[in-house]
Amino acid sequence: MSKKLIRLLVGATLTAAVAYYLAAHMDKVRANVSQRDSIQYWAAGKLLVHRDNPYDVKSTVELEWEQGYEQSRPVLVRTPPWSLFLFVPLGLVNAFWGWLLWMAASVASLILAMRLSRNMFQKRDELRSVFLFVGYLFAPVLACLEAAQIGFVLLIGIVLFLYFEKERPFLAGAALVLPFAKPHLLFFFWLAFFLWIVLC
């Protein structure tokens, strides 16, 4: 059996296992959606779709009550205005489907970032398994997935910048709008970026 077929079977098995878990624990998953960071992004998208202010506490609290999440934490969005375009698609669906959409985007960003990083930095094919094992099972990766945070959007922006920087500088610069969604989390990256601009 070829390695490609084995990878396909493993991927299909993992996908089926996740789908079964979600179906079997749907009520619990739905109840926990309001405890994830993605609820902030969904609320911002919903308010934007309805032409409301995502930074208004009153609007977000009313939205929270309307959706039946009275016991959840506040859903006030804490990202700068230039990042709001990321959340508009989430506002087209309800909170649960918004969470699923956000998780799908996060997993896709993670996989793409891993593949591009492997192409850029992996020097020997025999280290591929180690690279994938360490990358996907790194504790902060799993924590970010569990909390439905924005980390993978920031990650893919930085990886795309590194990937395109030499041959397609325009695309590299455009990719930086993604990590700029949370500029304070990447202070040292922006410091290094500024020094690179000045010195190169």
ROSE-4610 file (N, C-alpha, C; in Angstrom, 1 decimal, always signed):
// ROSE-4610
residu = [M/M/M/S/S/S/K/K/K/K/K/K/L/L/L/I/I/I/R/R/R/L/L/L/L/L/L/V/V/V/G/G/G/A/A/A/T/T/T/L/L/L/T/T/T/A/A/A/A/A/A/V/V/V/A/A/A/Y/Y/Y/Y/Y/Y/L/L/L/A/A/A/A/A/A/H/H/H/M/M/M/D/D/D/K/K/K/V/V/V/R/R/R/A/A/A/N/N/N/V/V/V/S/S/S/Q/Q/Q/R/R/R/D/D/D/S/S/S/I/I/I/Q/Q/Q/Y/Y/Y/W/W/W/A/A/A/A/A/A/G/G/G/K/K/K/L/L/L/L/L/L/V/V/V/H/H/H/R/R/R/D/D/D/N/N/N/P/P/P/Y/Y/Y/D/D/D/V/V/V/K/K/K/S/S/S/T/T/T/V/V/V/E/E/E/L/L/L/E/E/E/W/W/W/E/E/E/Q/Q/Q/G/G/G/Y/Y/Y/E/E/E/Q/Q/Q/S/S/S/R/R/R/P/P/P/V/V/V/L/L/L/V/V/V/R/R/R/T/T/T/P/P/P/P/P/P/W/W/W/S/S/S/L/L/L/F/F/F/L/L/L/F/F/F/V/V/V/P/P/P/L/L/L/G/G/G/L/L/L/V/V/V/N/N/N/A/A/A/F/F/F/W/W/W/G/G/G/W/W/W/L/L/L/L/L/L/W/W/W/M/M/M/A/A/A/A/A/A/S/S/S/V/V/V/A/A/A/S/S/S/L/L/L/I/I/I/L/L/L/A/A/A/M/M/M/R/R/R/L/L/L/S/S/S/R/R/R/N/N/N/M/M/M/F/F/F/Q/Q/Q/K/K/K/R/R/R/D/D/D/E/E/E/L/L/L/R/R/R/S/S/S/V/V/V/F/F/F/L/L/L/F/F/F/V/V/V/G/G/G/Y/Y/Y/L/L/L/F/F/F/A/A/A/P/P/P/V/V/V/L/L/L/A/A/A/C/C/C/L/L/L/E/E/E/A/A/A/A/A/A/Q/Q/Q/I/I/I/G/G/G/F/F/F/V/V/V/L/L/L/L/L/L/I/I/I/G/G/G/I/I/I/V/V/V/L/L/L/F/F/F/L/L/L/Y/Y/Y/F/F/F/E/E/E/K/K/K/E/E/E/R/R/R/P/P/P/F/F/F/L/L/L/A/A/A/G/G/G/A/A/A/A/A/A/L/L/L/V/V/V/L/L/L/P/P/P/F/F/F/A/A/A/K/K/K/P/P/P/H/H/H/L/L/L/L/L/L/F/F/F/F/F/F/F/F/F/W/W/W/L/L/L/A/A/A/F/F/F/F/F/F/L/L/L/W/W/W/I/I/I/V/V/V/L/L/L/C/C/C]
num = [1/1/1/2/2/2/3/3/3/4/4/4/5/5/5/6/6/6/7/7/7/8/8/8/9/9/9/10/10/10/11/11/11/12/12/12/13/13/13/14/14/14/15/15/15/16/16/16/17/17/17/18/18/18/19/19/19/20/20/20/21/21/21/22/22/22/23/23/23/24/24/24/25/25/25/26/26/26/27/27/27/28/28/28/29/29/29/30/30/30/31/31/31/32/32/32/33/33/33/34/34/34/35/35/35/36/36/36/37/37/37/38/38/38/39/39/39/40/40/40/41/41/41/42/42/42/43/43/43/44/44/44/45/45/45/46/46/46/47/47/47/48/48/48/49/49/49/50/50/50/51/51/51/52/52/52/53/53/53/54/54/54/55/55/55/56/56/56/57/57/57/58/58/58/59/59/59/60/60/60/61/61/61/62/62/62/63/63/63/64/64/64/65/65/65/66/66/66/67/67/67/68/68/68/69/69/69/70/70/70/71/71/71/72/72/72/73/73/73/74/74/74/75/75/75/76/76/76/77/77/77/78/78/78/79/79/79/80/80/80/81/81/81/82/82/82/83/83/83/84/84/84/85/85/85/86/86/86/87/87/87/88/88/88/89/89/89/90/90/90/91/91/91/92/92/92/93/93/93/94/94/94/95/95/95/96/96/96/97/97/97/98/98/98/99/99/99/100/100/100/101/101/101/102/102/102/103/103/103/104/104/104/105/105/105/106/106/106/107/107/107/108/108/108/109/109/109/110/110/110/111/111/111/112/112/112/113/113/113/114/114/114/115/115/115/116/116/116/117/117/117/118/118/118/119/119/119/120/120/120/121/121/121/122/122/122/123/123/123/124/124/124/125/125/125/126/126/126/127/127/127/128/128/128/129/129/129/130/130/130/131/131/131/132/132/132/133/133/133/134/134/134/135/135/135/136/136/136/137/137/137/138/138/138/139/139/139/140/140/140/141/141/141/142/142/142/143/143/143/144/144/144/145/145/145/146/146/146/147/147/147/148/148/148/149/149/149/150/150/150/151/151/151/152/152/152/153/153/153/154/154/154/155/155/155/156/156/156/157/157/157/158/158/158/159/159/159/160/160/160/161/161/161/162/162/162/163/163/163/164/164/164/165/165/165/166/166/166/167/167/167/168/168/168/169/169/169/170/170/170/171/171/171/172/172/172/173/173/173/174/174/174/175/175/175/176/176/176/177/177/177/178/178/178/179/179/179/180/180/180/181/181/181/182/182/182/183/183/183/184/184/184/185/185/185/186/186/186/187/187/187/188/188/188/189/189/189/190/190/190/191/191/191/192/192/192/193/193/193/194/194/194/195/195/195/196/196/196/197/197/197/198/198/198/199/199/199/200/200/200]
x = [+0.9/+0.0/+0.9/+0.6/+1.4/+1.2/+2.3/+2.2/+1.1/+0.9/-0.2/-1.6/-1.8/-3.1/-3.2/-2.1/-2.2/-2.5/-1.9/-2.2/-3.7/-4.2/-5.6/-6.5/-6.2/-7.0/-7.0/-5.8/-5.7/-6.5/-6.4/-7.1/-8.6/-9.1/-10.5/-11.0/-10.2/-10.5/-10.6/-9.7/-9.7/-10.9/-11.2/-12.3/-13.6/-13.8/-14.9/-15.1/-14.0/-14.0/-14.4/-13.9/-14.3/-15.8/-16.3/-17.7/-18.6/-18.2/-18.9/-19.0/-17.9/-17.8/-18.8/-18.7/-19.6/-21.1/-21.4/-22.8/-23.3/-22.4/-22.8/-22.9/-22.2/-22.1/-22.6/-23.6/-24.0/-24.6/-25.4/-25.9/-24.9/-23.9/-22.8/-21.9/-21.7/-20.9/-21.6/-22.9/-23.7/-23.6/-23.7/-23.7/-22.4/-21.3/-20.0/-19.5/-20.2/-19.8/-19.7/-20.6/-20.6/-19.3/-18.6/-17.4/-16.2/-16.3/-15.1/-14.8/-13.6/-13.3/-14.0/-14.4/-15.0/-16.4/-17.0/-18.3/-18.1/-17.0/-16.7/-16.7/-16.0/-15.9/-17.3/-18.0/-19.3/-20.2/-20.2/-21.0/-20.7/-19.4/-18.9/-19.5/-19.4/-19.9/-21.4/-22.1/-23.6/-24.0/-23.3/-23.6/-23.2/-22.1/-21.7/-22.8/-23.2/-24.2/-25.5/-25.8/-27.0/-26.7/-25.6/-25.1/-25.2/-24.7/-24.7/-23.2/-22.9/-21.6/-21.0/-20.0/-19.5/-18.7/-18.4/-17.7/-18.6/-19.9/-20.9/-21.3/-21.0/-21.3/-22.8/-23.7/-25.1/-25.6/-25.0/-25.4/-25.0/-23.8/-23.3/-24.1/-24.4/-25.2/-26.6/-27.2/-28.6/-28.5/-27.4/-27.3/-27.1/-26.3/-26.0/-27.4/-28.2/-29.5/-30.4/-30.4/-31.2/-30.9/-29.6/-29.2/-29.2/-29.7/-29.8/-28.6/-27.6/-26.4/-26.2/-27.3/-27.3/-26.2/-25.8/-24.8/-23.4/-23.2/-21.9/-21.2/-19.9/-19.1/-19.5/-19.1/-19.3/-18.7/-19.4/-19.0/-18.4/-18.0/-17.4/-16.2/-16.1/-14.9/-13.8/-12.6/-11.4/-10.3/-10.7/-9.7/-9.9/-8.9/-9.0/-9.9/-10.4/-11.4/-10.9/-9.6/-9.2/-9.2/-9.5/-9.6/-11.1/-12.0/-13.4/-13.9/-13.2/-13.6/-13.5/-12.6/-12.5/-13.7/-14.6/-15.7/-17.0/-17.1/-18.4/-19.0/-18.2/-18.9/-19.5/-19.0/-19.6/-20.9/-21.2/-22.4/-23.6/-23.3/-24.3/-25.0/-24.5/-25.1/-25.3/-25.8/-26.0/-24.7/-24.7/-23.5/-22.8/-23.6/-23.0/-22.3/-23.0/-22.4/-21.3/-21.3/-20.2/-19.0/-19.2/-18.1/-17.5/-18.4/-17.9/-17.1/-17.6/-16.9/-15.6/-15.5/-14.3/-13.3/-13.7/-12.9/-12.3/-13.2/-12.7/-11.7/-11.9/-10.9/-9.6/-9.7/-8.5/-7.7/-8.4/-7.7/-7.1/-7.8/-7.2/-6.0/-6.0/-4.9/-3.7/-4.0/-2.9/-2.3/-3.1/-2.5/-1.7/-2.2/-1.5/-0.2/-0.2/+1.0/+2.0/+1.6/+2.5/+3.1/+2.3/+2.9/+3.9/+3.5/+4.4/+5.7/+5.6/+6.8/+7.7/+7.0/+7.8/+8.6/+7.9/+8.6/+9.7/+9.6/+10.6/+11.8/+11.5/+12.5/+13.0/+12.2/+12.6/+13.6/+14.8/+15.9/+16.0/+15.6/+15.7/+14.3/+14.0/+12.7/+12.5/+13.6/+13.4/+12.9/+13.0/+12.5/+11.1/+10.4/+9.1/+8.1/+8.2/+7.3/+7.5/+8.8/+9.1/+8.5/+8.7/+8.2/+6.7/+6.0/+4.5/+4.1/+4.7/+4.3/+4.5/+5.6/+5.9/+5.0/+4.8/+3.9/+2.5/+1.9/+0.4/+0.1/+1.1/+0.8/+1.4/+2.0/+2.5/+1.4/+1.6/+0.5/-0.2/+0.4/-0.3/-1.2/-0.8/-1.7/-3.0/-2.9/-4.1/-5.0/-4.3/-5.1/-5.8/-5.1/-5.7/-6.9/-6.8/-8.0/-9.1/-8.8/-9.8/-10.6/-9.9/-10.5/-11.0/-10.8/-11.3/-10.8/-9.5/-8.8/-8.4/-7.9/-7.5/-6.1/-5.4/-4.0/-3.6/-4.4/-4.0/-4.1/-5.0/-5.1/-3.8/-3.4/-2.1/-0.9/-0.9/+0.1/+0.2/-0.9/-0.9/-0.5/-0.8/-0.3/+1.2/+1.8/+3.3/+3.9/+3.4/+4.0/+3.9/+2.7/+2.6/+3.5/+3.8/+4.7/+6.1/+6.5/+7.9/+7.9/+6.8/+6.8/+6.9/+6.2/+6.2/+7.2/+7.9/+8.7/+9.8/+10.4/+11.5/+11.0/+10.0/+9.5/+8.3/+7.4/+6.2/+6.0/+6.8/+6.7/+5.3/+4.6/+3.3/+2.3/+2.3/+1.5/+2.0/+3.3/+3.9/+3.4/+3.4/+2.9/+1.5/+0.7/-0.8/-1.1/-0.3/-0.5/-0.4/+0.3/+0.5/-0.7/-1.8/-3.0/-3.6/-3.3/-3.8/-3.2/-1.8/-1.3/-1.5/-1.8/-2.1/-3.4/-4.2/-5.5/-5.3/-4.1/-3.8/-2.3/-2.0/-0.6/+0.1/-0.6/+0.1/+0.6/+0.0/+0.5/+1.8/+2.1/+3.3/+4.2/+4.4/+5.2/+6.7/+7.3/+8.6/+8.7/+7.7/+7.7/+7.7/+6.8/+6.8/+8.0/+8.7/+9.9/+11.0/+11.1/+12.0/+11.7/+10.4/+10.0/+10.5/+10.3/+10.7/+12.2/+13.0/+14.4/+14.9/+14.2/+14.5/+14.3/+13.2/+12.9/+14.0/+14.4/+15.4/+16.7/+17.1/+18.5/+18.7/+17.6/+17.8/+17.5]
y = [-1.2/+0.0/+1.3/+2.2/+3.4/+4.3/+5.1/+6.1/+7.1/+7.5/+8.5/+7.9/+6.6/+6.0/+5.9/+5.6/+5.5/+6.8/+7.9/+9.3/+9.6/+9.2/+9.5/+8.8/+7.5/+6.7/+7.3/+7.7/+8.3/+9.6/+10.4/+11.6/+11.4/+10.4/+10.1/+9.6/+8.8/+8.2/+9.3/+10.2/+11.3/+12.2/+12.5/+13.3/+12.7/+11.4/+10.6/+10.6/+10.5/+10.5/+11.8/+12.9/+14.2/+14.5/+14.1/+14.2/+13.4/+12.2/+11.4/+12.0/+12.5/+13.2/+14.4/+15.2/+16.4/+16.0/+14.9/+14.5/+13.9/+13.1/+12.5/+13.4/+14.5/+15.5/+16.8/+16.9/+18.1/+19.1/+18.6/+19.5/+20.2/+19.4/+19.9/+20.9/+20.5/+21.4/+22.8/+22.7/+24.0/+24.8/+24.2/+24.9/+25.6/+24.9/+25.5/+26.5/+26.7/+27.6/+29.0/+29.4/+30.7/+31.0/+29.9/+30.0/+30.2/+30.1/+30.2/+31.6/+31.9/+33.3/+33.6/+32.6/+32.8/+33.5/+33.5/+34.1/+35.6/+36.2/+37.6/+37.9/+37.1/+37.3/+37.2/+36.2/+36.0/+37.2/+37.7/+38.8/+40.0/+40.3/+41.4/+41.3/+40.1/+39.9/+40.1/+39.6/+39.7/+41.2/+41.9/+43.3/+44.1/+43.8/+44.4/+44.2/+42.9/+42.6/+43.4/+43.7/+44.4/+45.9/+46.3/+47.7/+48.4/+47.6/+48.0/+48.2/+48.7/+49.0/+47.8/+47.1/+45.9/+46.3/+47.6/+48.1/+48.7/+48.6/+49.1/+48.0/+48.2/+47.2/+46.9/+47.9/+47.7/+46.8/+47.0/+46.2/+44.8/+44.5/+43.2/+42.4/+43.1/+42.5/+42.1/+43.0/+42.7/+41.5/+41.4/+40.3/+39.0/+39.1/+37.9/+37.4/+38.3/+37.8/+37.3/+37.9/+37.5/+36.0/+35.7/+34.4/+33.3/+33.7/+32.7/+32.4/+33.4/+33.1/+34.0/+34.1/+35.0/+34.8/+33.5/+33.1/+33.2/+33.5/+33.5/+34.8/+34.9/+36.1/+37.2/+38.4/+39.5/+39.2/+39.6/+39.3/+40.5/+41.5/+42.7/+42.4/+42.8/+42.5/+43.4/+42.8/+43.6/+43.6/+43.6/+43.7/+45.1/+45.6/+47.0/+46.9/+48.1/+48.2/+47.5/+47.6/+47.1/+45.5/+44.9/+43.4/+42.9/+43.8/+43.4/+42.7/+42.9/+42.2/+40.7/+40.2/+38.8/+38.2/+39.0/+38.4/+38.5/+39.3/+39.5/+38.2/+37.2/+35.9/+35.2/+35.3/+34.7/+35.2/+36.5/+37.1/+36.7/+35.9/+35.5/+34.2/+33.6/+32.4/+32.5/+31.5/+31.6/+31.3/+31.4/+31.3/+30.0/+28.9/+27.6/+27.4/+27.7/+27.6/+28.6/+29.7/+30.7/+30.1/+29.3/+28.6/+27.6/+26.8/+25.8/+26.4/+27.5/+28.2/+28.7/+29.3/+29.8/+28.6/+27.5/+26.3/+25.8/+25.7/+25.3/+26.2/+27.5/+28.5/+28.3/+28.1/+27.9/+26.7/+25.6/+24.3/+24.5/+25.1/+25.3/+26.2/+27.2/+28.1/+27.3/+26.5/+25.7/+24.8/+24.1/+23.1/+23.8/+24.9/+25.7/+26.2/+26.7/+27.3/+26.2/+25.0/+23.9/+23.5/+23.4/+23.0/+24.0/+25.2/+26.3/+26.3/+26.2/+26.2/+25.0/+23.8/+22.7/+22.9/+23.5/+23.8/+24.7/+25.7/+26.7/+26.2/+25.4/+25.2/+23.7/+22.8/+21.4/+21.1/+20.7/+20.4/+18.9/+18.0/+16.6/+15.9/+15.1/+14.4/+13.5/+12.9/+12.0/+12.6/+14.0/+14.7/+15.1/+14.7/+15.1/+14.7/+13.5/+13.0/+13.8/+14.1/+14.8/+16.2/+16.8/+18.2/+18.3/+17.3/+17.3/+17.0/+16.0/+15.6/+16.8/+17.5/+18.6/+19.8/+20.0/+21.1/+21.0/+19.9/+19.7/+19.4/+18.8/+18.4/+19.4/+20.5/+21.5/+22.0/+22.1/+22.4/+23.7/+24.8/+26.0/+25.9/+25.0/+24.8/+24.2/+23.1/+22.5/+23.4/+24.2/+25.2/+26.2/+26.7/+27.7/+27.1/+25.9/+25.2/+25.1/+24.6/+24.4/+25.7/+26.8/+28.0/+28.8/+28.3/+29.0/+30.4/+30.6/+31.9/+32.3/+33.5/+34.0/+33.7/+33.0/+32.7/+32.2/+31.3/+30.7/+31.7/+32.7/+33.7/+34.6/+34.9/+35.6/+34.8/+33.5/+32.6/+32.6/+32.3/+32.2/+33.5/+34.6/+35.9/+36.0/+35.7/+35.7/+34.7/+33.5/+32.5/+32.9/+33.4/+33.9/+35.1/+35.9/+37.0/+36.4/+35.4/+34.8/+34.1/+33.5/+32.6/+33.5/+34.7/+35.5/+36.6/+36.8/+38.0/+38.2/+37.2/+37.3/+37.5/+36.7/+36.8/+37.6/+37.7/+38.5/+39.4/+40.5/+41.4/+42.1/+42.3/+42.9/+42.0/+40.7/+39.7/+39.5/+39.6/+39.5/+40.6/+41.8/+43.0/+42.9/+42.4/+42.3/+41.3/+40.2/+39.2/+39.7/+40.8/+41.3/+41.9/+42.1/+42.7/+41.6/+40.4/+39.3/+39.4/+39.4/+39.5/+40.8/+41.9/+43.2/+43.3/+42.2/+42.1/+42.2/+41.7/+41.8/+42.2/+43.5/+43.9/+43.8/+43.9/+43.9/+42.5/+41.4/+40.1/+39.8/+40.5/+40.3/+41.4/+42.0/+43.2/+43.0/+41.8/+41.6/+41.3/+40.7/+40.6/+41.9/+42.8/+44.1/+44.9/+44.8/+45.4/+44.9/+43.6/+43.0/+43.4/+43.5/+43.9/+45.4/+46.2/+47.6/+47.8/+47.0/+47.0/+46.5/+45.5/+44.9/+45.9/+46.7/+47.7/+48.8/+49.2/+50.3/+49.8/+48.6/+48.2/+47.5/+47.1/+46.4/+47.3]
z = [+0.0/+0.0/+0.0/-0.9/-1.0/+0.2/+0.4/+1.5/+1.3/+0.0/-0.3/+0.1/-0.2/+0.1/+1.6/+2.3/+3.8/+4.4/+3.9/+4.4/+4.1/+3.0/+2.7/+3.6/+3.9/+4.8/+6.2/+6.7/+8.0/+8.1/+7.0/+7.0/+7.0/+6.2/+6.2/+7.5/+8.2/+9.5/+10.5/+10.6/+11.5/+11.3/+10.0/+9.7/+10.1/+9.9/+10.3/+11.8/+12.5/+14.0/+14.5/+14.0/+14.4/+14.1/+12.9/+12.6/+13.5/+13.8/+14.8/+16.1/+16.6/+17.9/+18.0/+16.9/+16.9/+16.9/+16.1/+16.0/+17.3/+18.0/+19.2/+20.4/+20.4/+21.5/+21.0/+20.1/+19.5/+20.5/+21.5/+22.5/+23.4/+23.8/+24.6/+23.8/+22.6/+21.7/+21.5/+21.2/+21.1/+22.3/+23.5/+24.7/+25.0/+24.5/+24.8/+23.8/+22.7/+21.7/+22.3/+23.2/+23.8/+24.7/+25.0/+25.9/+25.1/+23.7/+22.9/+22.4/+22.1/+21.6/+20.3/+19.5/+18.2/+18.4/+19.6/+19.8/+19.6/+20.0/+19.8/+18.3/+17.5/+16.1/+15.4/+15.8/+15.3/+15.6/+16.8/+17.2/+16.4/+16.2/+15.4/+14.0/+13.4/+12.1/+12.0/+13.0/+13.0/+13.1/+13.9/+14.1/+12.8/+12.2/+10.9/+9.8/+9.7/+8.7/+8.9/+10.2/+10.5/+10.6/+10.1/+10.1/+11.5/+12.5/+13.9/+14.3/+15.5/+15.9/+16.7/+16.2/+17.0/+18.2/+18.4/+19.6/+20.6/+20.4/+21.4/+22.3/+23.6/+24.6/+24.6/+24.5/+24.5/+23.4/+22.2/+21.0/+21.2/+21.7/+21.9/+23.0/+24.1/+25.1/+24.6/+23.9/+23.3/+22.4/+21.6/+20.7/+21.4/+22.5/+23.3/+23.9/+24.4/+25.0/+23.9/+22.7/+21.6/+21.2/+21.3/+20.9/+22.0/+23.1/+24.2/+25.0/+25.0/+25.7/+26.9/+27.7/+28.8/+29.8/+30.0/+31.0/+30.5/+29.2/+28.6/+29.0/+28.7/+28.9/+27.9/+28.2/+27.2/+25.8/+24.8/+23.4/+22.7/+23.4/+22.8/+22.1/+20.8/+20.0/+20.4/+20.4/+20.8/+19.8/+18.5/+17.4/+16.8/+16.1/+15.5/+14.3/+13.9/+12.8/+11.5/+11.2/+9.9/+9.8/+11.0/+11.0/+10.8/+10.9/+10.9/+9.7/+8.5/+7.3/+7.5/+8.4/+8.7/+9.2/+9.9/+10.7/+10.0/+8.9/+8.2/+7.8/+7.2/+6.8/+8.0/+9.2/+10.3/+10.7/+10.4/+10.7/+9.8/+8.8/+7.8/+8.3/+9.4/+9.9/+11.5/+12.1/+13.6/+14.3/+15.6/+16.4/+16.2/+16.2/+16.1/+14.7/+13.7/+12.3/+12.2/+12.8/+12.8/+13.5/+14.6/+15.2/+14.3/+13.6/+12.7/+11.5/+11.0/+9.9/+10.4/+11.6/+12.1/+12.4/+12.9/+13.1/+11.8/+10.7/+9.4/+8.9/+9.0/+8.5/+9.3/+10.6/+11.5/+11.1/+10.9/+10.6/+9.2/+8.2/+6.9/+7.0/+7.8/+7.9/+8.5/+9.5/+10.2/+9.2/+8.4/+7.4/+6.4/+5.9/+4.8/+5.4/+6.6/+7.2/+7.4/+7.9/+8.0/+6.7/+5.7/+4.4/+3.8/+3.9/+3.4/+4.2/+5.5/+6.4/+6.1/+5.8/+5.5/+4.2/+3.2/+1.9/+2.1/+3.0/+3.2/+4.0/+5.1/+6.1/+6.2/+5.7/+5.9/+4.9/+5.4/+4.5/+4.1/+5.0/+4.7/+4.8/+3.8/+3.8/+4.9/+5.5/+6.6/+7.9/+7.9/+9.1/+9.0/+7.9/+7.6/+8.8/+9.2/+10.3/+11.6/+11.9/+13.1/+13.0/+11.8/+11.6/+11.8/+11.2/+11.3/+12.7/+13.3/+14.7/+15.7/+15.6/+16.5/+16.2/+14.9/+14.5/+14.9/+14.6/+14.9/+16.3/+17.1/+18.5/+19.5/+19.0/+19.9/+20.8/+22.1/+23.0/+22.7/+22.4/+22.1/+20.8/+19.9/+18.7/+19.1/+20.0/+20.5/+21.3/+22.2/+23.0/+22.2/+21.1/+20.2/+19.5/+19.1/+18.5/+19.4/+20.6/+21.6/+22.0/+22.1/+22.5/+21.3/+20.0/+18.8/+18.7/+19.0/+19.0/+17.6/+17.4/+16.1/+15.7/+16.5/+16.3/+15.0/+14.4/+13.1/+12.0/+12.1/+11.1/+11.1/+12.3/+12.5/+11.9/+12.2/+11.8/+10.2/+9.6/+8.1/+7.5/+8.1/+7.5/+7.5/+8.7/+8.8/+7.8/+7.8/+6.9/+5.4/+5.0/+3.7/+3.3/+4.3/+4.1/+3.9/+4.7/+4.5/+3.2/+2.8/+1.6/+0.3/+0.3/-0.9/-0.9/+0.2/+0.3/-0.8/-1.2/-2.2/-3.6/-4.0/-5.4/-5.7/-4.7/-4.9/-3.7/-3.6/-2.5/-2.3/-3.3/-3.1/-2.4/-2.8/-2.0/-0.6/-0.4/+0.9/+1.8/+1.3/+2.1/+2.4/+1.3/+1.5/+2.6/+2.7/+3.7/+5.1/+5.3/+6.7/+7.3/+6.5/+7.1/+8.0/+7.9/+8.7/+10.1/+10.3/+11.6/+12.3/+11.4/+12.0/+12.7/+12.6/+13.3/+14.8/+15.3/+16.7/+16.9/+16.5/+16.5/+17.8/+18.9/+20.2/+20.6/+20.0/+20.3/+19.6/+18.5/+17.7/+17.7/+18.9/+19.1/+18.5/+18.9/+18.5/+17.0/+16.4/+14.9/+14.3/+14.7/+14.1/+14.3/+15.5/+15.7/+14.8/+14.6/+13.7/+12.2/+11.9/+10.6/+10.3/+11.3/+11.1/+10.9/+11.7/+11.6/+10.3/+9.8/+8.5/+7.4/+7.5/+6.5/+6.5/+7.7/+7.8/+7.3/+7.7/+7.4/+6.0/+5.4/+4.1/+2.9]
